[in-house]
Amino acid sequence: MGTDHHGNRYGRSERARQAVLEAADDLLVEHGFAGLTIEKIAARAGVAKQTIYRWWPSKVDILLDAFGDDLAEDLTPVDHGSLATDLREYLAALADFLTNSDAGAVYRALVGQAQHDPQLAARLRDDHLAVQYARDRLPFERAIARHELPEDMDIDLAAQRLVAVVHYRVLVTGEPVPREFTDALVDAFIADL
């Protein structure tokens, strides 16, 4: 006994799965979407190409899987007990995620590719961004529960008012999104309450 099983006898090896997802993230940053291939991912992850194809039908599926994991890990808002603090920390984390992380590069690549692939656009929206949008609402839901916000507040509008601006700067204008900018967004939002 004592041997480490790396195969697929009982389903995917989690270690191999993580190696593939990390390799895809790294290679996307290094080579861009067009330069990302299953062959490169397999070589970097140390797994067979056939293993990847058995688990994922395409490089887009690998990227979507990696992106979903990264969203849950990096963009679940922390409850600091104060709406202003929660929003400042969350928007700063969102801006950093979108602009500085490998996962942010994956997101930008997927959004770009989704402009030409309606099926990918639907999967990205329905399977990943809808789940993330529920997380985007958490600071507001917590604030309502703490009676910092009125119960009838339009949480969707509030979340969009803040989160959409960060996405717009990252994806459309390319302007930087420093902490001063995200803090000012939150301050203006709080002042309007």
PyMOL CGO cylinders between C-alpha atoms (Angstrom):
from pymol import cmd
from pymol.cgo import CYLINDER

trace = [
    CYLINDER, 0.00, 0.00, 0.00, 1.17, 3.54, 0.63, 0.3, 1, 1, 1, 1, 1, 1,
    CYLINDER, 1.17, 3.54, 0.63, 1.31, 4.43, -3.05, 0.3, 1, 1, 1, 1, 1, 1,
    CYLINDER, 1.31, 4.43, -3.05, -0.25, 7.64, -4.21, 0.3, 1, 1, 1, 1, 1, 1,
    CYLINDER, -0.25, 7.64, -4.21, -2.90, 7.03, -6.84, 0.3, 1, 1, 1, 1, 1, 1,
    CYLINDER, -2.90, 7.03, -6.84, -2.86, 9.69, -9.56, 0.3, 1, 1, 1, 1, 1, 1,
    CYLINDER, -2.86, 9.69, -9.56, -5.23, 8.07, -12.03, 0.3, 1, 1, 1, 1, 1, 1,
    CYLINDER, -5.23, 8.07, -12.03, -8.91, 8.27, -12.59, 0.3, 1, 1, 1, 1, 1, 1,
    CYLINDER, -8.91, 8.27, -12.59, -10.04, 4.97, -11.04, 0.3, 1, 1, 1, 1, 1, 1,
    CYLINDER, -10.04, 4.97, -11.04, -12.27, 6.74, -8.52, 0.3, 1, 1, 1, 1, 1, 1,
    CYLINDER, -12.27, 6.74, -8.52, -12.80, 9.95, -10.47, 0.3, 1, 1, 1, 1, 1, 1,
    CYLINDER, -12.80, 9.95, -10.47, -10.46, 12.82, -11.10, 0.3, 1, 1, 1, 1, 1, 1,
    CYLINDER, -10.46, 12.82, -11.10, -7.36, 13.08, -8.97, 0.3, 1, 1, 1, 1, 1, 1,
    CYLINDER, -7.36, 13.08, -8.97, -7.76, 16.40, -7.19, 0.3, 1, 1, 1, 1, 1, 1,
    CYLINDER, -7.76, 16.40, -7.19, -4.03, 17.02, -7.37, 0.3, 1, 1, 1, 1, 1, 1,
    CYLINDER, -4.03, 17.02, -7.37, -4.01, 16.49, -11.14, 0.3, 1, 1, 1, 1, 1, 1,
    CYLINDER, -4.01, 16.49, -11.14, -7.14, 18.63, -11.51, 0.3, 1, 1, 1, 1, 1, 1,
    CYLINDER, -7.14, 18.63, -11.51, -5.52, 21.50, -9.63, 0.3, 1, 1, 1, 1, 1, 1,
    CYLINDER, -5.52, 21.50, -9.63, -2.32, 21.13, -11.66, 0.3, 1, 1, 1, 1, 1, 1,
    CYLINDER, -2.32, 21.13, -11.66, -4.31, 21.43, -14.90, 0.3, 1, 1, 1, 1, 1, 1,
    CYLINDER, -4.31, 21.43, -14.90, -6.27, 24.47, -13.68, 0.3, 1, 1, 1, 1, 1, 1,
    CYLINDER, -6.27, 24.47, -13.68, -3.12, 26.23, -12.47, 0.3, 1, 1, 1, 1, 1, 1,
    CYLINDER, -3.12, 26.23, -12.47, -1.28, 25.40, -15.68, 0.3, 1, 1, 1, 1, 1, 1,
    CYLINDER, -1.28, 25.40, -15.68, -4.15, 26.83, -17.74, 0.3, 1, 1, 1, 1, 1, 1,
    CYLINDER, -4.15, 26.83, -17.74, -4.14, 30.06, -15.68, 0.3, 1, 1, 1, 1, 1, 1,
    CYLINDER, -4.14, 30.06, -15.68, -0.37, 30.45, -15.97, 0.3, 1, 1, 1, 1, 1, 1,
    CYLINDER, -0.37, 30.45, -15.97, -0.21, 29.65, -19.68, 0.3, 1, 1, 1, 1, 1, 1,
    CYLINDER, -0.21, 29.65, -19.68, -3.06, 32.01, -20.50, 0.3, 1, 1, 1, 1, 1, 1,
    CYLINDER, -3.06, 32.01, -20.50, -1.15, 34.84, -18.86, 0.3, 1, 1, 1, 1, 1, 1,
    CYLINDER, -1.15, 34.84, -18.86, 2.05, 33.85, -20.68, 0.3, 1, 1, 1, 1, 1, 1,
    CYLINDER, 2.05, 33.85, -20.68, 0.64, 33.13, -24.15, 0.3, 1, 1, 1, 1, 1, 1,
    CYLINDER, 0.64, 33.13, -24.15, -2.84, 34.69, -24.34, 0.3, 1, 1, 1, 1, 1, 1,
    CYLINDER, -2.84, 34.69, -24.34, -6.04, 32.89, -25.27, 0.3, 1, 1, 1, 1, 1, 1,
    CYLINDER, -6.04, 32.89, -25.27, -4.99, 32.07, -28.84, 0.3, 1, 1, 1, 1, 1, 1,
    CYLINDER, -4.99, 32.07, -28.84, -1.66, 30.63, -27.67, 0.3, 1, 1, 1, 1, 1, 1,
    CYLINDER, -1.66, 30.63, -27.67, -3.22, 28.43, -25.00, 0.3, 1, 1, 1, 1, 1, 1,
    CYLINDER, -3.22, 28.43, -25.00, -3.41, 24.80, -26.12, 0.3, 1, 1, 1, 1, 1, 1,
    CYLINDER, -3.41, 24.80, -26.12, -4.32, 21.50, -24.52, 0.3, 1, 1, 1, 1, 1, 1,
    CYLINDER, -4.32, 21.50, -24.52, -0.83, 20.25, -25.40, 0.3, 1, 1, 1, 1, 1, 1,
    CYLINDER, -0.83, 20.25, -25.40, 0.81, 23.08, -23.45, 0.3, 1, 1, 1, 1, 1, 1,
    CYLINDER, 0.81, 23.08, -23.45, -1.54, 22.62, -20.51, 0.3, 1, 1, 1, 1, 1, 1,
    CYLINDER, -1.54, 22.62, -20.51, -0.85, 18.87, -20.38, 0.3, 1, 1, 1, 1, 1, 1,
    CYLINDER, -0.85, 18.87, -20.38, 2.91, 19.39, -20.53, 0.3, 1, 1, 1, 1, 1, 1,
    CYLINDER, 2.91, 19.39, -20.53, 2.89, 22.07, -17.82, 0.3, 1, 1, 1, 1, 1, 1,
    CYLINDER, 2.89, 22.07, -17.82, 0.54, 20.08, -15.55, 0.3, 1, 1, 1, 1, 1, 1,
    CYLINDER, 0.54, 20.08, -15.55, 2.40, 16.80, -16.07, 0.3, 1, 1, 1, 1, 1, 1,
    CYLINDER, 2.40, 16.80, -16.07, -0.67, 14.89, -17.22, 0.3, 1, 1, 1, 1, 1, 1,
    CYLINDER, -0.67, 14.89, -17.22, -1.55, 13.13, -20.45, 0.3, 1, 1, 1, 1, 1, 1,
    CYLINDER, -1.55, 13.13, -20.45, -3.51, 15.01, -23.10, 0.3, 1, 1, 1, 1, 1, 1,
    CYLINDER, -3.51, 15.01, -23.10, -6.06, 12.18, -23.09, 0.3, 1, 1, 1, 1, 1, 1,
    CYLINDER, -6.06, 12.18, -23.09, -6.59, 12.72, -19.37, 0.3, 1, 1, 1, 1, 1, 1,
    CYLINDER, -6.59, 12.72, -19.37, -7.45, 16.36, -19.98, 0.3, 1, 1, 1, 1, 1, 1,
    CYLINDER, -7.45, 16.36, -19.98, -9.86, 15.49, -22.79, 0.3, 1, 1, 1, 1, 1, 1,
    CYLINDER, -9.86, 15.49, -22.79, -11.50, 12.89, -20.58, 0.3, 1, 1, 1, 1, 1, 1,
    CYLINDER, -11.50, 12.89, -20.58, -12.20, 15.59, -17.96, 0.3, 1, 1, 1, 1, 1, 1,
    CYLINDER, -12.20, 15.59, -17.96, -12.74, 18.69, -20.13, 0.3, 1, 1, 1, 1, 1, 1,
    CYLINDER, -12.74, 18.69, -20.13, -13.90, 18.88, -23.76, 0.3, 1, 1, 1, 1, 1, 1,
    CYLINDER, -13.90, 18.88, -23.76, -11.95, 22.07, -24.55, 0.3, 1, 1, 1, 1, 1, 1,
    CYLINDER, -11.95, 22.07, -24.55, -9.59, 24.71, -23.22, 0.3, 1, 1, 1, 1, 1, 1,
    CYLINDER, -9.59, 24.71, -23.22, -12.62, 26.95, -22.63, 0.3, 1, 1, 1, 1, 1, 1,
    CYLINDER, -12.62, 26.95, -22.63, -14.05, 24.32, -20.28, 0.3, 1, 1, 1, 1, 1, 1,
    CYLINDER, -14.05, 24.32, -20.28, -10.77, 24.23, -18.36, 0.3, 1, 1, 1, 1, 1, 1,
    CYLINDER, -10.77, 24.23, -18.36, -10.74, 28.02, -18.08, 0.3, 1, 1, 1, 1, 1, 1,
    CYLINDER, -10.74, 28.02, -18.08, -14.36, 28.11, -16.93, 0.3, 1, 1, 1, 1, 1, 1,
    CYLINDER, -14.36, 28.11, -16.93, -13.62, 25.50, -14.28, 0.3, 1, 1, 1, 1, 1, 1,
    CYLINDER, -13.62, 25.50, -14.28, -10.55, 27.44, -13.08, 0.3, 1, 1, 1, 1, 1, 1,
    CYLINDER, -10.55, 27.44, -13.08, -12.48, 30.69, -13.10, 0.3, 1, 1, 1, 1, 1, 1,
    CYLINDER, -12.48, 30.69, -13.10, -15.32, 29.27, -11.01, 0.3, 1, 1, 1, 1, 1, 1,
    CYLINDER, -15.32, 29.27, -11.01, -12.89, 28.02, -8.37, 0.3, 1, 1, 1, 1, 1, 1,
    CYLINDER, -12.89, 28.02, -8.37, -11.05, 31.34, -8.29, 0.3, 1, 1, 1, 1, 1, 1,
    CYLINDER, -11.05, 31.34, -8.29, -14.23, 33.38, -7.94, 0.3, 1, 1, 1, 1, 1, 1,
    CYLINDER, -14.23, 33.38, -7.94, -15.40, 31.40, -4.94, 0.3, 1, 1, 1, 1, 1, 1,
    CYLINDER, -15.40, 31.40, -4.94, -11.99, 31.57, -3.29, 0.3, 1, 1, 1, 1, 1, 1,
    CYLINDER, -11.99, 31.57, -3.29, -11.07, 35.20, -3.99, 0.3, 1, 1, 1, 1, 1, 1,
    CYLINDER, -11.07, 35.20, -3.99, -14.37, 37.08, -4.31, 0.3, 1, 1, 1, 1, 1, 1,
    CYLINDER, -14.37, 37.08, -4.31, -16.56, 36.02, -1.43, 0.3, 1, 1, 1, 1, 1, 1,
    CYLINDER, -16.56, 36.02, -1.43, -17.05, 39.24, 0.55, 0.3, 1, 1, 1, 1, 1, 1,
    CYLINDER, -17.05, 39.24, 0.55, -15.88, 39.16, 4.15, 0.3, 1, 1, 1, 1, 1, 1,
    CYLINDER, -15.88, 39.16, 4.15, -18.28, 40.37, 6.84, 0.3, 1, 1, 1, 1, 1, 1,
    CYLINDER, -18.28, 40.37, 6.84, -16.51, 43.14, 8.78, 0.3, 1, 1, 1, 1, 1, 1,
    CYLINDER, -16.51, 43.14, 8.78, -19.71, 44.18, 10.56, 0.3, 1, 1, 1, 1, 1, 1,
    CYLINDER, -19.71, 44.18, 10.56, -20.02, 47.52, 8.75, 0.3, 1, 1, 1, 1, 1, 1,
    CYLINDER, -20.02, 47.52, 8.75, -21.42, 48.23, 5.29, 0.3, 1, 1, 1, 1, 1, 1,
    CYLINDER, -21.42, 48.23, 5.29, -18.81, 50.89, 4.51, 0.3, 1, 1, 1, 1, 1, 1,
    CYLINDER, -18.81, 50.89, 4.51, -15.91, 48.65, 5.52, 0.3, 1, 1, 1, 1, 1, 1,
    CYLINDER, -15.91, 48.65, 5.52, -17.41, 45.62, 3.79, 0.3, 1, 1, 1, 1, 1, 1,
    CYLINDER, -17.41, 45.62, 3.79, -17.83, 47.55, 0.54, 0.3, 1, 1, 1, 1, 1, 1,
    CYLINDER, -17.83, 47.55, 0.54, -14.40, 49.22, 0.68, 0.3, 1, 1, 1, 1, 1, 1,
    CYLINDER, -14.40, 49.22, 0.68, -12.66, 45.89, 1.21, 0.3, 1, 1, 1, 1, 1, 1,
    CYLINDER, -12.66, 45.89, 1.21, -14.75, 44.05, -1.35, 0.3, 1, 1, 1, 1, 1, 1,
    CYLINDER, -14.75, 44.05, -1.35, -14.38, 46.60, -4.15, 0.3, 1, 1, 1, 1, 1, 1,
    CYLINDER, -14.38, 46.60, -4.15, -10.63, 46.81, -3.54, 0.3, 1, 1, 1, 1, 1, 1,
    CYLINDER, -10.63, 46.81, -3.54, -10.42, 43.00, -3.69, 0.3, 1, 1, 1, 1, 1, 1,
    CYLINDER, -10.42, 43.00, -3.69, -12.54, 42.94, -6.87, 0.3, 1, 1, 1, 1, 1, 1,
    CYLINDER, -12.54, 42.94, -6.87, -10.34, 45.54, -8.57, 0.3, 1, 1, 1, 1, 1, 1,
    CYLINDER, -10.34, 45.54, -8.57, -7.19, 43.66, -7.58, 0.3, 1, 1, 1, 1, 1, 1,
    CYLINDER, -7.19, 43.66, -7.58, -8.66, 40.35, -8.76, 0.3, 1, 1, 1, 1, 1, 1,
    CYLINDER, -8.66, 40.35, -8.76, -9.67, 41.75, -12.15, 0.3, 1, 1, 1, 1, 1, 1,
    CYLINDER, -9.67, 41.75, -12.15, -6.46, 43.67, -12.82, 0.3, 1, 1, 1, 1, 1, 1,
    CYLINDER, -6.46, 43.67, -12.82, -3.61, 41.82, -11.10, 0.3, 1, 1, 1, 1, 1, 1,
    CYLINDER, -3.61, 41.82, -11.10, -4.45, 38.12, -10.77, 0.3, 1, 1, 1, 1, 1, 1,
    CYLINDER, -4.45, 38.12, -10.77, -4.10, 35.27, -13.22, 0.3, 1, 1, 1, 1, 1, 1,
    CYLINDER, -4.10, 35.27, -13.22, -7.79, 34.60, -12.59, 0.3, 1, 1, 1, 1, 1, 1,
    CYLINDER, -7.79, 34.60, -12.59, -8.56, 38.15, -13.70, 0.3, 1, 1, 1, 1, 1, 1,
    CYLINDER, -8.56, 38.15, -13.70, -6.66, 37.46, -16.92, 0.3, 1, 1, 1, 1, 1, 1,
    CYLINDER, -6.66, 37.46, -16.92, -8.78, 34.34, -17.39, 0.3, 1, 1, 1, 1, 1, 1,
    CYLINDER, -8.78, 34.34, -17.39, -11.93, 36.40, -16.86, 0.3, 1, 1, 1, 1, 1, 1,
    CYLINDER, -11.93, 36.40, -16.86, -10.87, 39.05, -19.36, 0.3, 1, 1, 1, 1, 1, 1,
    CYLINDER, -10.87, 39.05, -19.36, -10.04, 36.35, -21.92, 0.3, 1, 1, 1, 1, 1, 1,
    CYLINDER, -10.04, 36.35, -21.92, -13.37, 34.59, -21.40, 0.3, 1, 1, 1, 1, 1, 1,
    CYLINDER, -13.37, 34.59, -21.40, -15.31, 37.85, -21.72, 0.3, 1, 1, 1, 1, 1, 1,
    CYLINDER, -15.31, 37.85, -21.72, -13.45, 38.64, -24.93, 0.3, 1, 1, 1, 1, 1, 1,
    CYLINDER, -13.45, 38.64, -24.93, -14.06, 35.18, -26.36, 0.3, 1, 1, 1, 1, 1, 1,
    CYLINDER, -14.06, 35.18, -26.36, -17.72, 35.32, -25.28, 0.3, 1, 1, 1, 1, 1, 1,
    CYLINDER, -17.72, 35.32, -25.28, -18.27, 38.25, -27.64, 0.3, 1, 1, 1, 1, 1, 1,
    CYLINDER, -18.27, 38.25, -27.64, -17.88, 35.80, -30.54, 0.3, 1, 1, 1, 1, 1, 1,
    CYLINDER, -17.88, 35.80, -30.54, -19.31, 32.69, -28.91, 0.3, 1, 1, 1, 1, 1, 1,
    CYLINDER, -19.31, 32.69, -28.91, -22.94, 32.92, -27.73, 0.3, 1, 1, 1, 1, 1, 1,
    CYLINDER, -22.94, 32.92, -27.73, -22.78, 29.50, -26.07, 0.3, 1, 1, 1, 1, 1, 1,
    CYLINDER, -22.78, 29.50, -26.07, -19.75, 30.54, -24.02, 0.3, 1, 1, 1, 1, 1, 1,
    CYLINDER, -19.75, 30.54, -24.02, -21.43, 33.85, -23.17, 0.3, 1, 1, 1, 1, 1, 1,
    CYLINDER, -21.43, 33.85, -23.17, -24.48, 32.00, -21.83, 0.3, 1, 1, 1, 1, 1, 1,
    CYLINDER, -24.48, 32.00, -21.83, -22.35, 29.55, -19.83, 0.3, 1, 1, 1, 1, 1, 1,
    CYLINDER, -22.35, 29.55, -19.83, -20.22, 32.35, -18.39, 0.3, 1, 1, 1, 1, 1, 1,
    CYLINDER, -20.22, 32.35, -18.39, -23.30, 34.33, -17.35, 0.3, 1, 1, 1, 1, 1, 1,
    CYLINDER, -23.30, 34.33, -17.35, -25.45, 31.44, -16.15, 0.3, 1, 1, 1, 1, 1, 1,
    CYLINDER, -25.45, 31.44, -16.15, -22.89, 29.18, -14.50, 0.3, 1, 1, 1, 1, 1, 1,
    CYLINDER, -22.89, 29.18, -14.50, -20.38, 31.64, -13.07, 0.3, 1, 1, 1, 1, 1, 1,
    CYLINDER, -20.38, 31.64, -13.07, -21.37, 35.29, -13.11, 0.3, 1, 1, 1, 1, 1, 1,
    CYLINDER, -21.37, 35.29, -13.11, -24.85, 34.62, -11.72, 0.3, 1, 1, 1, 1, 1, 1,
    CYLINDER, -24.85, 34.62, -11.72, -23.27, 32.83, -8.77, 0.3, 1, 1, 1, 1, 1, 1,
    CYLINDER, -23.27, 32.83, -8.77, -20.79, 35.67, -8.32, 0.3, 1, 1, 1, 1, 1, 1,
    CYLINDER, -20.79, 35.67, -8.32, -23.58, 38.21, -8.52, 0.3, 1, 1, 1, 1, 1, 1,
    CYLINDER, -23.58, 38.21, -8.52, -25.19, 36.50, -5.53, 0.3, 1, 1, 1, 1, 1, 1,
    CYLINDER, -25.19, 36.50, -5.53, -21.89, 37.07, -3.69, 0.3, 1, 1, 1, 1, 1, 1,
    CYLINDER, -21.89, 37.07, -3.69, -21.83, 40.72, -4.83, 0.3, 1, 1, 1, 1, 1, 1,
    CYLINDER, -21.83, 40.72, -4.83, -25.15, 41.18, -3.04, 0.3, 1, 1, 1, 1, 1, 1,
    CYLINDER, -25.15, 41.18, -3.04, -23.91, 39.79, 0.30, 0.3, 1, 1, 1, 1, 1, 1,
    CYLINDER, -23.91, 39.79, 0.30, -22.63, 43.07, 1.83, 0.3, 1, 1, 1, 1, 1, 1,
    CYLINDER, -22.63, 43.07, 1.83, -26.01, 44.69, 1.18, 0.3, 1, 1, 1, 1, 1, 1,
    CYLINDER, -26.01, 44.69, 1.18, -27.99, 41.73, 2.50, 0.3, 1, 1, 1, 1, 1, 1,
    CYLINDER, -27.99, 41.73, 2.50, -25.88, 41.72, 5.67, 0.3, 1, 1, 1, 1, 1, 1,
    CYLINDER, -25.88, 41.72, 5.67, -26.35, 45.47, 6.07, 0.3, 1, 1, 1, 1, 1, 1,
    CYLINDER, -26.35, 45.47, 6.07, -30.12, 45.07, 5.80, 0.3, 1, 1, 1, 1, 1, 1,
    CYLINDER, -30.12, 45.07, 5.80, -30.00, 42.33, 8.45, 0.3, 1, 1, 1, 1, 1, 1,
    CYLINDER, -30.00, 42.33, 8.45, -27.98, 44.72, 10.70, 0.3, 1, 1, 1, 1, 1, 1,
    CYLINDER, -27.98, 44.72, 10.70, -30.54, 47.51, 10.00, 0.3, 1, 1, 1, 1, 1, 1,
    CYLINDER, -30.54, 47.51, 10.00, -27.89, 49.69, 8.31, 0.3, 1, 1, 1, 1, 1, 1,
    CYLINDER, -27.89, 49.69, 8.31, -30.03, 49.76, 5.17, 0.3, 1, 1, 1, 1, 1, 1,
    CYLINDER, -30.03, 49.76, 5.17, -33.80, 49.81, 4.71, 0.3, 1, 1, 1, 1, 1, 1,
    CYLINDER, -33.80, 49.81, 4.71, -35.44, 46.44, 4.08, 0.3, 1, 1, 1, 1, 1, 1,
    CYLINDER, -35.44, 46.44, 4.08, -36.93, 47.64, 0.79, 0.3, 1, 1, 1, 1, 1, 1,
    CYLINDER, -36.93, 47.64, 0.79, -33.60, 48.76, -0.68, 0.3, 1, 1, 1, 1, 1, 1,
    CYLINDER, -33.60, 48.76, -0.68, -33.04, 47.70, -4.29, 0.3, 1, 1, 1, 1, 1, 1,
    CYLINDER, -33.04, 47.70, -4.29, -30.00, 45.51, -3.68, 0.3, 1, 1, 1, 1, 1, 1,
    CYLINDER, -30.00, 45.51, -3.68, -29.55, 44.74, -7.36, 0.3, 1, 1, 1, 1, 1, 1,
    CYLINDER, -29.55, 44.74, -7.36, -29.30, 48.41, -8.25, 0.3, 1, 1, 1, 1, 1, 1,
    CYLINDER, -29.30, 48.41, -8.25, -26.95, 49.10, -5.34, 0.3, 1, 1, 1, 1, 1, 1,
    CYLINDER, -26.95, 49.10, -5.34, -24.62, 46.22, -6.22, 0.3, 1, 1, 1, 1, 1, 1,
    CYLINDER, -24.62, 46.22, -6.22, -24.61, 47.17, -9.89, 0.3, 1, 1, 1, 1, 1, 1,
    CYLINDER, -24.61, 47.17, -9.89, -23.92, 50.81, -9.05, 0.3, 1, 1, 1, 1, 1, 1,
    CYLINDER, -23.92, 50.81, -9.05, -20.63, 49.84, -7.44, 0.3, 1, 1, 1, 1, 1, 1,
    CYLINDER, -20.63, 49.84, -7.44, -19.49, 46.59, -9.05, 0.3, 1, 1, 1, 1, 1, 1,
    CYLINDER, -19.49, 46.59, -9.05, -20.32, 47.59, -12.63, 0.3, 1, 1, 1, 1, 1, 1,
    CYLINDER, -20.32, 47.59, -12.63, -18.07, 50.64, -12.45, 0.3, 1, 1, 1, 1, 1, 1,
    CYLINDER, -18.07, 50.64, -12.45, -15.08, 48.47, -11.58, 0.3, 1, 1, 1, 1, 1, 1,
    CYLINDER, -15.08, 48.47, -11.58, -15.86, 46.06, -14.43, 0.3, 1, 1, 1, 1, 1, 1,
    CYLINDER, -15.86, 46.06, -14.43, -16.34, 48.98, -16.84, 0.3, 1, 1, 1, 1, 1, 1,
    CYLINDER, -16.34, 48.98, -16.84, -12.94, 50.47, -16.06, 0.3, 1, 1, 1, 1, 1, 1,
    CYLINDER, -12.94, 50.47, -16.06, -11.20, 47.11, -16.36, 0.3, 1, 1, 1, 1, 1, 1,
    CYLINDER, -11.20, 47.11, -16.36, -12.98, 45.84, -19.49, 0.3, 1, 1, 1, 1, 1, 1,
    CYLINDER, -12.98, 45.84, -19.49, -13.89, 49.00, -21.42, 0.3, 1, 1, 1, 1, 1, 1,
    CYLINDER, -13.89, 49.00, -21.42, -11.77, 52.04, -20.61, 0.3, 1, 1, 1, 1, 1, 1,
    CYLINDER, -11.77, 52.04, -20.61, -8.64, 50.28, -19.32, 0.3, 1, 1, 1, 1, 1, 1,
    CYLINDER, -8.64, 50.28, -19.32, -8.25, 52.98, -16.70, 0.3, 1, 1, 1, 1, 1, 1,
    CYLINDER, -8.25, 52.98, -16.70, -6.54, 51.98, -13.46, 0.3, 1, 1, 1, 1, 1, 1,
    CYLINDER, -6.54, 51.98, -13.46, -8.72, 51.03, -10.52, 0.3, 1, 1, 1, 1, 1, 1,
    CYLINDER, -8.72, 51.03, -10.52, -6.67, 52.03, -7.47, 0.3, 1, 1, 1, 1, 1, 1,
    CYLINDER, -6.67, 52.03, -7.47, -7.86, 51.74, -3.89, 0.3, 1, 1, 1, 1, 1, 1,
    CYLINDER, -7.86, 51.74, -3.89, -8.48, 55.50, -3.80, 0.3, 1, 1, 1, 1, 1, 1,
    CYLINDER, -8.48, 55.50, -3.80, -10.94, 55.13, -6.66, 0.3, 1, 1, 1, 1, 1, 1,
    CYLINDER, -10.94, 55.13, -6.66, -12.88, 52.23, -5.13, 0.3, 1, 1, 1, 1, 1, 1,
    CYLINDER, -12.88, 52.23, -5.13, -12.94, 53.91, -1.70, 0.3, 1, 1, 1, 1, 1, 1,
    CYLINDER, -12.94, 53.91, -1.70, -14.33, 57.08, -3.32, 0.3, 1, 1, 1, 1, 1, 1,
    CYLINDER, -14.33, 57.08, -3.32, -17.06, 55.02, -5.00, 0.3, 1, 1, 1, 1, 1, 1,
    CYLINDER, -17.06, 55.02, -5.00, -18.08, 53.60, -1.63, 0.3, 1, 1, 1, 1, 1, 1,
    CYLINDER, -18.08, 53.60, -1.63, -17.94, 57.00, 0.08, 0.3, 1, 1, 1, 1, 1, 1,
    CYLINDER, -17.94, 57.00, 0.08, -20.24, 58.50, -2.59, 0.3, 1, 1, 1, 1, 1, 1,
    CYLINDER, -20.24, 58.50, -2.59, -22.63, 55.57, -2.24, 0.3, 1, 1, 1, 1, 1, 1,
    CYLINDER, -22.63, 55.57, -2.24, -22.74, 55.86, 1.58, 0.3, 1, 1, 1, 1, 1, 1,
    CYLINDER, -22.74, 55.86, 1.58, -23.21, 59.65, 1.37, 0.3, 1, 1, 1, 1, 1, 1,
    CYLINDER, -23.21, 59.65, 1.37, -26.28, 59.14, -0.86, 0.3, 1, 1, 1, 1, 1, 1,
    CYLINDER, -26.28, 59.14, -0.86, -28.02, 56.82, 1.61, 0.3, 1, 1, 1, 1, 1, 1,
]
cmd.load_cgo(trace, "trace")
